[in-house]
């Protein structure tokens, strides 16, 4: 680091916070970055991060290169609390144990507490996850500990997380201003700009690789002193061993001699992030389904309304190859398998396609979710939602022998927008040979309640599976 930065910081009788690591608890985020946190219904999360840095502070002057800090070990506790569906707050407090180098008069030896830091974050409902944050620092740090500013500070910026297939790319940018000793709203030692970038990629359901590039640019109040940059790179692994615990381990090194960069840094962290509230339980076999998934639709009336409506340009549902595609989305109440009333006409349209296309002998209903929550939670939720649609189609007149369902969780995203990944898909899994001009009406007992229900099936006796089906229908590999 340059001697001008040390001199500017010491002129006020204060040190400066040189730490590049920013502890956080956001999921799918490398150590050292705060990331984009989830709002409600995600409960509060807590974390403990610790790292050891070798030579994190050097002094370059006319006498050459000197070591201000030969080593420093840091531990930080973090707490994040959701304030709303798109807002959250985070607080952190670091503590350090440091060993001065050959310039001992510039650093405190031993244990010291850093500045208490907090921030508010708000997420935007955009195609790419974006968030803005406003942070603050309260001067609780010890003088000359190089882990606090000795004055109140404000920080504001933005964060982004871009999914590229299974990889998650992250970026953070912010500006930090420190108030002067007299309390005036001015920058006492100039502005600091923080620019971080990272990547997170899952290897298995529980193990992921990640990396981060951490940087800070300090622009002194006097431009003649010149700007000072600090850049460090880290790489590591993340283990979601068993919810609610997550473990991180990273190793890094500085790319220059900027303030806060280290010759070698080893970091570890543990995060406690409990499950969101459990989805509402579906009815058991002995009881009828609750009213929220009892979808009953007058198909003839609905189709007549759809035909006569001047506002409808495309059908709600249509048979496209081996799929039934939708122009509208089947919506559920958040975090549950409860179908919203707006799903009724969509269910009716899908049921009409199945019941008027005798060659369709089997349809698989797939439930999909976005990436919030754990794999286990998303799998359970997607399976229950697929079951709810299965029940609704049977109530709309589709023979259950022609239907099956499965949950796919979050493993097949089709869009960068999380809302687009919360969907129900319909795949034609079997076709019957020949043409059947009519449907047979029969009365069955509902599998989950035993109540009578009228359904329709092709008038085909024991249809055989069409061997000419495209084998890709049964391909479980991820689609491009």
Secondary structure, DSSP 8 states (H G I E B T S, - for coil): -BHHHHHHHHHTT-------------SS--TT-------TTS--EEEEEEEEEEEEEEEEETTEEEEEEEEEEEEEEEEEEE-SSSEEEEEEEEEEEEEE-S-GGGS--EEEEEEEEEEEEEEE-SSSEEEEEEEEEE--S-TTSSS--SS-EEEEEEEEEEEETTEEEEEEEEEEEE--TT--SS-SS-EEEEEEEEEEEESSSSEEEEEEEEEEEEE-SSGGG--EEEEEEEEEEEEEEETTEEEEEEEEEESS--TT--SEEEEEEEEEE-----------TTS---GGG-----HHHHHHHHHH-TT--S-SEEEETTEEEESS---B-TTS--B-GGGHHHHHHHHHHHHT-TTEEEEEEEEE--SSS-HHHHHHHHHHHHHHHHHHHHHTTB-GGGEEEEE-TTSS--SSSHHHHSEEEEEEEEE-SS---SEEEEEEE-TTT--EEEEEEES-SS----TTS-GGGG--S---
